[in-house]
């Protein structure tokens, strides 16, 4: 089927989205329909889910990042115009849904809203290792009385949070919108990214790497996360506050970011 005509290359010189909207760019649509890995279902002719995620991570995300960086404008006073907008992530989730043959947003918004694709998109995106998302991806393991279980060293044991819980996609978008412009992604667009092939596969894990790791992540999260995040167990309810950008949420001053970094250093100093 796909060997009978010339494949259209992805137009990586521009964004997969139509300008600043969440609508898909037509040239990207045409190219994707000639890509057997993108179009075929998992299992058809040897196509795997990992191959599909590799295309999205190594082709779609870098192209979008280059476009976003190119549209940023830093004014003489240090104010940043442009950057990442909520529509960018919403549009990327639509690409994921189509590539993985899931229900599209325009077909059934209710199903799409609770399909949990935000987690897959995050774990294959430039932000996958950012600590601000830790409590969106994980929750403490609790005992019968609702108390967090700890390991032999007294550290809280975490497990994957259910990404399909109602409200989780909105909570993710709120946090993502708050932190997306807080660090440079220049390194991401300059090279192919390397990730764990299991994509943070579901597993129960403990905080065994660094004694203060979760505490630091929790401190970052408190600064940015605005709304309560639904837990998969009634005993846990998390509520935090955003540190919003100025004006419409897309404009952030360089001075403000410097103050924020100074505050972060102070937190780390006290935690360690």
C-alpha positions in Angstrom: 0.0 0.0 0.0 2.6 2.5 1.1 5.3 1.4 -1.4 3.2 2.4 -4.5 3.7 6.1 -4.2 6.2 8.7 -3.0 6.1 9.5 0.7 5.6 13.2 1.5 8.3 14.4 4.0 7.2 16.2 7.1 7.5 20.0 6.7 9.8 20.3 9.8 10.6 23.9 8.9 7.2 25.0 10.3 4.8 24.1 13.1 2.6 21.0 13.0 -0.2 23.5 14.1 -1.8 26.2 12.0 -0.1 29.3 13.3 -0.9 30.0 17.0 -4.0 27.7 17.0 -4.7 24.2 18.1 -5.8 23.3 14.5 -3.4 21.0 12.6 -1.4 22.4 9.7 -2.6 20.9 6.4 0.9 20.2 5.1 1.6 18.2 8.2 -1.7 16.4 7.7 -0.8 15.4 4.1 2.6 14.2 5.2 1.3 12.2 8.1 -1.1 10.3 5.9 1.8 9.0 3.8 3.7 7.8 6.8 2.9 4.1 7.4 4.0 4.3 11.1 1.7 7.2 11.8 -1.3 5.9 9.8 -1.3 2.1 10.5 -2.7 0.7 13.8 -0.4 -0.8 16.4 0.3 -4.4 15.3 -0.4 -3.9 11.6 2.6 -4.9 9.5 4.9 -4.8 12.5 4.1 -1.3 13.6 4.6 -0.8 17.3 3.3 1.8 19.8 6.9 2.8 20.5 7.6 3.6 16.8 4.6 5.9 16.8 5.7 7.6 19.9 9.2 8.0 18.4 7.7 9.9 15.4 5.8 12.2 17.7 8.7 12.8 20.0 11.5 13.1 17.5 9.7 14.8 14.5 6.6 16.6 15.8 7.9 18.1 19.1 11.2 19.5 17.7 9.4 21.1 14.8 6.9 22.8 17.1 9.6 23.8 19.6 11.6 25.5 16.7 8.5 27.4 15.7 7.7 28.5 19.2 11.2 29.7 19.9 11.2 31.6 16.6 8.0 33.5 17.4 9.3 34.7 20.8 10.0 38.4 21.1 11.9 39.9 24.0 11.1 43.6 24.3 13.7 46.2 25.4 12.4 46.1 29.0 12.8 42.4 29.2 9.2 41.4 28.7 8.7 38.2 26.6 6.0 38.1 24.0 4.9 34.8 22.4 6.3 31.6 23.6 4.3 28.5 24.5 0.5 28.8 24.6 -2.2 26.4 25.8 -3.2 25.7 22.2 0.2 24.2 21.5 -0.4 21.4 24.0 -4.0 20.9 23.0 -3.1 20.6 19.4 -0.3 18.1 20.1 -2.7 15.9 22.1 -4.9 15.8 19.0 -2.0 14.5 17.0 -1.4 11.8 19.6 -5.0 10.8 19.6 -5.0 10.4 15.8 -1.7 8.6 15.6 -2.8 6.2 18.3 -6.3 5.7 16.8 -8.1 7.2 19.8 -11.4 9.1 19.8 -10.8 12.6 18.5 -11.8 15.7 20.5 -14.2 16.8 17.7 -15.8 13.4 17.6 -16.6 13.0 21.3 -15.2 15.7 23.6 -16.2 13.9 26.8 -14.4 10.7 25.9 -11.3 12.6 24.7 -11.3 14.7 27.9 -10.8 11.6 30.1 -8.7 9.4 27.8 -5.5 10.2 29.7 -3.5 11.0 26.6 -2.0 14.1 28.4 0.3 11.7 30.3 1.6 10.1 27.1 2.1 13.5 25.5 4.0 14.8 28.6 6.2 11.7 28.9 7.4 12.1 25.3 7.7 15.9 25.3 10.5 18.3 26.2 9.0 18.6 29.7 8.9 15.0 30.7 11.6 15.3 33.4 10.5 18.6 34.9 9.8 18.2 38.7 6.7 20.4 38.5 4.8 17.5 37.1 5.8 14.9 39.7 2.6 15.0 41.7 0.5 14.9 38.5 2.1 11.7 37.5 2.5 10.1 40.9 0.6 9.7 44.2 1.6 8.3 47.6 0.7 4.6 48.3 -1.6 4.7 51.4 -2.6 2.1 53.9 -6.1 1.1 55.1 -6.2 4.2 57.3 -5.3 6.5 54.5 -1.8 7.2 55.7 1.2 7.2 53.3 3.3 4.0 53.3 7.0 4.5 53.8 9.9 2.3 52.9 12.6 1.0 55.3 14.4 4.4 55.2 11.2 6.2 56.1 10.6 7.6 52.6 7.2 7.8 51.0 6.4 5.1 48.4 4.7 6.4 45.2 2.8 4.8 42.4 1.4 6.1 39.1 -1.6 8.4 39.3 -4.6 7.5 37.2 -4.4 9.9 34.2 -8.0 9.3 33.2 -9.6 10.7 36.3 -12.0 13.5 35.5 -10.2 16.8 35.8 -6.7 15.5 35.4 -6.3 16.8 31.9 -7.4 20.3 33.0 -5.0 20.2 36.0 -2.2 19.1 33.7 -2.8 21.9 31.2 -3.0 24.5 34.0 0.4 23.4 35.4 1.9 23.1 31.9 0.8 26.5 30.9 2.3 28.0 34.1 5.8 26.4 33.6 6.2 25.9 29.8 8.0 29.2 29.3 10.1 29.0 32.5 13.2 27.4 30.9 14.9 27.4 27.5 14.4 24.5 25.2 17.3 25.3 22.9 19.0 22.0 23.7 15.9 20.1 22.8 15.6 21.4 19.3 19.3 21.0 18.6 19.5 17.2 19.1 17.5 14.0 19.1 16.3 13.2 22.6 17.0 10.0 24.4 14.4 8.5 26.7 13.6 5.4 28.6 12.1 3.0 26.1 9.5 2.0 28.6 8.2 5.6 28.9 8.0 5.5 32.7 6.2 2.2 32.6 3.6 1.7 35.4 5.3 0.4 38.5 5.3 1.0 42.2 8.5 2.8 43.2 10.1 4.4 46.2 12.0 7.6 46.6 15.3 5.8 46.6 17.5 8.0 44.4 17.8 11.1 46.5 16.6 11.6 50.1 15.2 15.1 49.4 14.1 14.5 45.8 10.4 14.4 46.4 10.5 17.3 48.9 12.2 19.5 46.3 9.7 18.5 43.6 6.9 19.2 46.0 8.2 22.7 46.7 8.4 23.4 43.0 4.9 22.1 42.5 3.4 24.3 45.3 4.7 27.4 43.5 3.0 26.6 40.3 0.0 24.4 40.6 -3.3 26.3 41.1 -6.1 23.9 41.4 -6.9 20.8 43.4 -5.7 17.6 41.6 -8.1 14.7 42.0 -6.5 11.7 43.6 -7.4 8.1 42.7 -8.1 7.4 46.4 -10.5 9.6 48.4 -8.0 9.8 51.3 -5.7 12.1 49.3 -6.7 15.5 48.1 -4.0 17.9 46.8 -4.6 21.7 46.5 -2.0 24.2 45.5 -1.7 27.7 44.1 -0.3 28.9 40.8 2.4 31.6 40.4 0.8 33.1 37.2 2.6 35.0 34.5 1.7 38.7 34.1 -1.3 39.9 32.1 -2.7 37.2 29.8 -0.6 34.3 31.0 1.7 34.3 27.9 3.8 37.3 28.9 6.5 36.9 31.5 9.2 39.4 32.5 12.9 38.5 32.6 13.1 40.3 36.0 10.3 38.2 37.4 12.0 35.0 36.3 15.3 36.1 37.9 13.4 36.7 41.2 11.8 33.3 40.8 15.1 31.6 40.3 16.5 33.3 43.4 13.5 32.1 45.4 14.1 28.5 44.1 17.7 28.6 45.2 16.6 29.7 48.7 14.2 26.8 48.9 16.8 24.3 47.8 19.3 25.7 50.4 16.8 25.2 53.2 15.7 21.7 52.1 19.2 20.4 51.8 
